[in-house]
């Protein structure tokens, strides 16, 4: 994936951000899929590679556990309550970035957030599922960062951050 993540009036080649990756997943047994690989992005202005991990475990079609560290960190555990209703507990850490000019320098605007949610899924038909999430956003940080490796791994001390906040969302999935 990729895109232009900046104001169009500030567009230049350094504003094009991309990410991708390769995962190799193996079926270890009828209930377990495990994989690893690399994820790549150019948020610092040059390609960087990160370790990516994938785990998918199911038991008797009733219980499931998933872990993904490819484009974000997500962990979930779920249980099928009946043929039409599944309930999952999901934890997620994610973020977004955009390239900006600040004081004549190219910077990255960073927004990180983490959520914990309870997610019932109701199967409405063969391909249609209704999904609702009720949870809390536990971390929401926003800051500007230099486009250097040192800044990427440095602690950010003075930045706006928000407290725990509840949220609710509703969605539909078709064919997935």
N, C-alpha and C positions, 0 to 999 in steps of 0.2 A: 504494500500500500504506500501511498505517498500523497503529497499535496503541497499547496502554497499556504503557509501558515503565517500570514502577516497582513498588514494593511496593503491594499493594492498600490497605494501611492508610494509605498516604501519598497516595492518589489525589486528584487535582484536575484541572481542565481543562488546566492547563499540562503535565500528564504525557502528553498525547496527542501522539504523534509521527507524522508522516506524510511520505511522499516519493512523488514521481511524476515524470513527465516526458513530453516529446514529442520524438520523433526522426523526422526525415524522411530516408528511405533511398531512394537512386536506384540503379538498375541501370546502371552506366556502360558495361559490355560484358558478354559472356556469362560472364566469369570474375570480375568485380569489382562489389561492392556497396559504396557509400560513403554515409554519412549524418552528420547533425549535428542538434543541437537543444538543448533545455534540460532540466535536471533540477532539481527543486525539493524542498527539505525545510524543516522548521520546528524543527530541533534547537536553535536559539538562542531560540525562543519566538516567532518571526515568520518568515514565508516568505522563503527565500533562493534565488536562482537560480544555477545553475552550468552551464557549457558541457558538453554531452554529445557524444560522438563514437562512430561505429561504422564499422568496415571489415571486409569479408569478401572474401577473395580465394581462388579455387580455380584449379588448373591441371590439366587433363586428368583430372579426377576423382580424381587421385592425391595432389596436394599441396594444402595449405590454410594460410592465414595469417589470423588473426582478431585484432582489436583492439576493445575495448569500454570506454568511459568513460561509463557511464550510472549504474548504481547502485553500481558498484565499478570498479576498474581491472583489466582482464584482457587479457593478450596470450598468444597461443598459435600454435604452428606444428606442423603434423601431416603425416603421410604414411600413405596407405593401402598396407599391405604386401601384402594380398591381399583378395579380396572380403569376407572375414569379419573381418579384423584391421586396426585402425588404431592408430597410435602417435602421441601428441601430447606436446609439451613445453609446459608451462603456467606462466606467472607471474601472480600475483594479489596485489593489495593491497585489503584489505577492512576493515571495522570495524563495531562495534556501539555503541549509546549507550542510556543509560537516565537518566531524570530522578530525582534524589534530593534530599532535604533534608539539608543538612550545615551545622551551626552556624546554623540558622535561615534559611539562604539556599537558593534553588533552584540546584542545580548539575547538571552533566551528568557521568555516569560514562562514560568512554570506554575502549574496548578496540580497539586497532588491531593488525592482523596482516598479514604478507606471507608468501607461500609460493611455492616453486618445486617443480614435480613432473613426473615422467614418468608418462604416463597411457595404458596400453594399453586399447583397447576391442574387445571380442569380440562380434560379431553372432551371437546365438543363434537368431534366427528373423526373420521379416519385421518385427516390431515390438519385439522384446526384445533388449536389449544389456546385457552385463555390463561393468563398468568397474572398474578398479583404479588407485589412485594411490599412488605411492611418491615421497616427496620430503622436503623440509625446510621447517620454519617458520623464516624468517630474521629476522623482527622480530615481537615481541609486546610491546606497550606497554599499560599500564593506568594511568589517572590520572583525577582529578576536575578539572573545568574550569568556570569561570564561564560563564553563558549570555550572553556579550557578543561582539561582533565582534572587539574587541581581543584577548580571550582565545582566540578561534578561530584567529587568525593568530599568536599568541605562541608562542615556544618554551617547552616544558615541560622544566624542568631537573631537578627532584627527583621522580622517579616510579619505581615498580618496572618493570623491563623484564627480559626473559628472553633467554637466549642461543639460539643455533641449536639446533633440536631436530628429530630425524627423525620422520616419521609415515607411516602406511600406512592407506589406506581402501579399502573395497570397496562398490560400489553397483550397482543395477540401474536401467535406464531402459526404460519401456514406452511406445511410441507417439510418441516425440519424434524 
